[in-house]
């Protein structure tokens, strides 16, 4: 057998694999427009009815209305499984997509759990039991959702997966913020499978008698938020005042000379 070692500088390591979770109204779906502008043609697996906010971006998408149910194109109904299978076909490859997104994982998680629950109930009925095995439901759901995220992540494309944020209390009474998906173990496993985990925080404050909305992106473990970034040159701050994660990703990809120019601009205040 012949072995051909790859190199860490190969193109495939330049694909950005991003999980973004955050507050309502931060602009998570808007990031899909920024991905289209920066990386080119993309495709969205959509579980929300909120794509009107990026209508002018003209991004291809299909809506998933179930995890593994029947798909009916005439009724605009598609299961996530069927859409995902299509992304593995030559037809999909010929589209020339540069990135793929799931919007959002929160809706997909709900569908995954319902599907796992229905399967467990059906299995219980076959053997004469009244109730489904709760452990089996949670186990199957976790396997489905984590497996789907890994499969999407491993595609040779830039990847962005969005989710709402939820609060939880730790053993010491502190507040943690995690992606809003079903199952504590599943929730805490998710950040580990992505290269970058960005947390979108929306803050409203009064300025000269007017309400002003500020958007921040957390890139590290900060005040209960669980961000992370593969930043070999340590270019990003733990908290960035930005509502555009593509601008942060571009900073990571700059060569040293280009990045040095941005530092000079920031210091002088020039544009």
Buried (B, 14 or more C-beta within 10 A) or exposed (E): EEEEEEEEEEEEEEBBBBBBBBBEEBBBBBBBBBBBEBBEEBBBBBBBEEBEBBEEBEBEBBBBBBBBBEBEEEEEBBBBBBBBEBBEEEEBEEEEBBBBBBBBBBBBBBBBBBBBBBBBBEBBEEEEEEEBBEEBBBBBBBEBBBEBBEEBBEBEBBBBBBBBBBEEEEEEEEEBBBBBBBBEEBBBBBBEBBBBBBBBBBEEEEEEEEEEEEBBBBBBEBEBBBBBBEBEEEBBBBBBEBBBBBEBBBBBEBEEEEBEEEEEEEEEEEE
